[in-house]
Amino acid sequence: MDFKKIEGIFLVAFLFLNIFLFSVYQDGKGDSDNLAANGVTTSIENRLKVDKIKLSRPLSEKKYTGYYLSAEQDSLIKAAEDDLLNQNWSVEKNRLTATFVGLPDQRLSKKDTVASLTQFIQKGHTVLHGQEYNYSKINSNTDEHQYVFVQEWEGLLFNDVTSQLVLEVKDAGNTSLSVAGYQQTYLKNIEPLREKQSLISEKEAIVSLYTNNRLPSASKIEWSQLAYTQMFTVRGKNVYIPAWFVAVTDDKDHVQIERVNAISGAVLTSNISEVKN
């Protein structure tokens, strides 16, 4: 095996990654400096009011920390073969889809559905790696009986389709619910790429959206969430960054989810690139 060649490939990949991250940081830093120079941060509430943009609650200036992370998607096939019981399941593109055979002991209380589902997924032989998932209210649609759980890293949730457990729940009587099936994606080997980074506040994220014309007049900021999102893929590994997710409803009641890089302050697009060497 040519270890010199392998070492060279990894060196090139590492240098490319650092150059990319530095350029993203510099671009965002320039935007943030301009915002501060223009005094937008201190008057953002007044500007929103002039443009008839409503807030669901006051904007927070609390600061957070986070990481650039790398992780690999697990196909879950081997784990499913070894661990899942009473289920028909299949895997396509690293997404496991399962339905329960018959009605095993899975009747859940309607009184506290989330707590019941959390307990359910942490039982053995029902869901793979269930103890690593946390309930995500903003991604769930309880009216449609769809409950979403996601992974986390040091207390910060992932908000990404590569790390989701989506439970389909159905009515099982006056006081009970049952899980009909689920879809699952799972990240393994999660690790920081760089040291812990300081992140922008919720208020600074809204400033970034405002100055980049992503907040229409007469719209409403419904909610925001700080979470990890996929930035790009390099040599089979996904790279994630902390981002502010902001839900904006326009005057026609259309909802748009915007993302802001929580390290640089730059507005993110929905495109995920694959870096090839």
C-alpha positions in Angstrom: 0.0 0.0 0.0 1.4 3.4 -1.0 1.2 5.3 2.4 2.9 8.4 0.9 0.1 8.7 -1.7 -2.6 8.2 0.9 -1.0 10.8 3.2 -0.8 13.3 0.3 -4.5 12.8 -0.5 -5.5 13.5 3.1 -3.2 16.5 3.3 -4.8 18.0 0.1 -8.3 17.3 1.5 -7.5 18.9 4.8 -5.9 22.0 3.2 -8.9 22.4 0.9 -11.3 22.2 3.8 -9.5 24.8 5.8 -9.3 27.2 2.8 -13.0 26.8 2.3 -13.9 27.4 5.9 -11.7 30.4 6.1 -13.2 32.0 3.0 -16.7 31.4 4.4 -15.7 33.0 7.7 -14.1 36.0 6.0 -17.2 36.6 3.8 -19.5 36.5 6.8 -17.2 38.6 8.9 -17.3 41.3 6.3 -21.1 41.2 6.2 -21.2 41.4 10.0 -18.7 44.3 10.1 -20.8 46.2 7.7 -23.9 45.6 9.7 -22.3 46.9 12.9 -20.9 49.9 11.0 -24.3 50.8 9.7 -25.9 50.6 13.1 -28.5 48.1 11.9 -28.3 45.8 14.9 -29.4 48.4 17.5 -32.4 49.5 15.4 -33.6 46.3 13.8 -36.9 46.3 15.8 -37.7 49.8 14.5 -36.8 48.9 10.9 -39.0 45.8 11.1 -41.9 47.8 12.5 -41.6 50.3 9.6 -41.7 47.5 7.1 -44.7 45.9 9.0 -42.7 42.8 9.8 -44.1 41.2 13.0 -42.2 39.3 15.7 -43.8 36.4 17.6 -41.6 37.4 20.6 -38.7 39.8 21.4 -35.4 39.0 19.7 -32.7 37.4 21.9 -29.1 38.7 22.1 -27.9 35.6 23.9 -24.6 34.2 22.6 -23.9 30.5 21.9 -21.0 28.3 20.9 -20.7 25.5 18.4 -18.5 23.5 16.1 -17.8 22.6 12.5 -18.6 18.9 12.6 -18.0 15.9 10.4 -20.1 12.8 10.3 -20.9 9.7 8.2 -24.3 8.4 7.3 -24.9 4.9 8.5 -26.9 2.6 6.2 -28.4 0.9 9.3 -28.7 -2.4 7.5 -26.3 -4.5 9.7 -27.8 -3.0 12.9 -31.4 -3.7 11.7 -30.6 -7.3 10.9 -29.1 -7.8 14.4 -31.6 -5.8 16.5 -35.0 -5.1 15.1 -37.9 -7.3 16.0 -41.6 -7.6 14.9 -40.9 -5.2 11.9 -40.9 -5.3 8.1 -38.1 -2.9 7.0 -36.1 -1.8 4.0 -33.2 0.6 3.4 -32.9 2.9 0.4 -30.2 5.7 0.2 -29.3 5.3 3.9 -33.0 5.8 5.0 -34.6 2.9 6.9 -38.3 2.5 6.5 -40.1 0.2 8.9 -43.6 -0.9 9.8 -44.6 -3.0 12.8 -46.0 -6.5 12.4 -49.1 -6.9 14.4 -49.4 -4.8 17.5 -46.6 -5.5 19.9 -46.6 -3.8 23.3 -46.5 -0.2 22.0 -49.8 1.4 23.1 -49.0 4.9 24.2 -50.8 7.4 26.4 -52.5 10.4 24.6 -52.0 12.4 27.8 -48.3 13.0 27.3 -47.6 11.8 23.8 -44.0 13.1 23.5 -42.9 11.5 26.8 -44.6 8.2 25.8 -42.8 8.2 22.4 -39.5 9.1 23.9 -39.8 6.1 26.2 -40.9 3.9 23.3 -37.9 4.7 21.1 -35.5 4.0 23.9 -36.8 0.5 24.5 -34.7 -2.3 23.0 -35.5 -3.8 19.6 -37.9 -1.1 18.5 -35.7 1.7 17.1 -32.0 1.7 16.4 -29.9 4.1 18.6 -33.1 5.4 20.1 -31.4 7.0 23.1 -29.5 9.3 20.8 -32.7 11.1 19.5 -34.5 14.1 20.9 -37.9 15.4 20.1 -38.0 18.3 17.6 -41.2 20.3 17.9 -40.6 22.5 14.9 -40.2 19.6 12.5 -43.2 17.6 13.8 -46.7 17.8 12.5 -48.9 16.6 15.4 -52.1 17.4 13.5 -51.0 14.7 11.0 -49.8 12.4 13.8 -46.2 12.8 12.7 -43.5 13.2 15.4 -39.9 13.9 14.5 -36.9 13.1 16.7 -33.3 14.2 15.8 -29.7 13.6 17.0 -27.7 16.3 18.9 -24.2 17.2 19.6 -23.3 18.8 23.0 -26.9 20.0 23.5 -27.4 21.5 20.0 -29.8 19.6 17.8 -29.4 18.6 14.2 -32.0 20.0 11.8 -31.2 17.9 8.7 -32.7 15.1 6.8 -29.6 13.0 7.4 -30.4 12.8 11.1 -34.1 12.2 11.6 -36.4 9.7 13.2 -40.0 10.3 11.9 -42.7 8.3 13.7 -46.1 7.7 12.2 -48.6 7.5 15.0 -52.2 6.3 14.8 -55.2 6.3 17.1 -55.6 3.1 19.1 -58.6 4.0 21.3 -60.0 6.7 23.5 -56.9 7.1 25.6 -54.2 5.3 23.5 -52.0 5.8 20.4 -49.7 3.3 18.7 -46.8 3.7 16.3 -47.6 2.3 12.9 -44.1 2.7 11.5 -41.2 5.1 11.0 -38.4 6.3 8.8 -34.9 6.8 10.1 -31.6 8.3 9.1 -28.6 8.1 11.4 -25.2 9.9 11.7 -22.2 8.0 13.1 -18.6 9.0 13.9 -19.6 12.6 14.7 -16.6 14.7 15.6 -15.4 18.4 15.6 -13.2 19.5 12.7 -12.0 22.6 14.6 -12.1 24.2 18.0 -15.3 25.5 19.5 -16.6 28.7 17.7 -18.5 31.7 19.0 -21.9 32.0 17.3 -24.1 35.0 16.4 -27.2 35.7 18.4 -30.8 35.3 17.2 -31.0 39.1 16.8 -27.9 39.2 14.6 -29.4 36.4 12.4 -32.5 38.4 11.8 -30.3 41.5 11.0 -28.5 39.3 8.4 -31.8 38.2 6.8 -33.2 41.8 6.8 -30.1 43.3 5.2 -30.1 40.6 2.5 -33.8 41.3 1.7 -35.0 37.9 2.9 -37.8 39.4 5.1 -40.7 40.6 2.9 -42.8 43.5 4.0 -45.9 42.6 6.0 -44.5 39.2 6.9 -44.2 37.6 10.3 -41.2 35.9 12.0 -42.9 32.8 13.5 -40.0 31.1 15.2 -36.2 30.5 15.1 -34.0 27.6 16.0 -30.2 27.2 16.4 -29.3 23.8 15.0 -26.7 21.9 12.9 -27.2 21.7 9.2 -25.3 20.0 6.4 -23.0 22.3 4.5 -21.2 20.0 2.0 -19.8 16.5 1.5 -16.1 15.6 1.1 -14.9 12.1 0.4 -17.9 10.4 1.8 -18.1 12.5 5.0 -20.7 15.2 5.6 -19.7 18.6 7.1 -22.2 20.4 9.4 -22.3 23.9 10.7 -24.5 25.6 13.3 -27.2 27.7 11.7 -30.1 29.8 12.7 -33.3 28.4 11.1 -36.0 31.2 10.8 -39.6 30.6 9.7 -41.1 33.6 7.9 -44.8 33.8 6.9 -45.6 36.3 4.1 -48.9 38.2 3.6 -50.3 35.2 1.7 -49.6 32.8 4.5 -46.8 31.1 2.7 -44.1 29.9 5.0 -40.4 30.1 4.1 -37.6 28.6 6.2 -34.4 30.7 6.0 -31.0 29.6 7.2 -28.2 31.8 8.5 -24.6 30.5 9.1 -24.3 31.0 12.9 -20.5 31.3 12.7 -20.2 33.8 9.8 -23.6 35.4 9.7 -24.0 34.7 5.9 -27.4 33.6 4.5 -27.3 30.0 3.3 -28.8 28.6 0.2 -30.5 25.2 0.0 -27.8 23.7 -2.2 -25.4 21.1 -0.7 -22.2 20.7 -2.7 -20.0 17.6 -3.0 -16.2 18.4 -2.9 -14.2 16.0 -5.0 -10.4 15.7 -5.0 
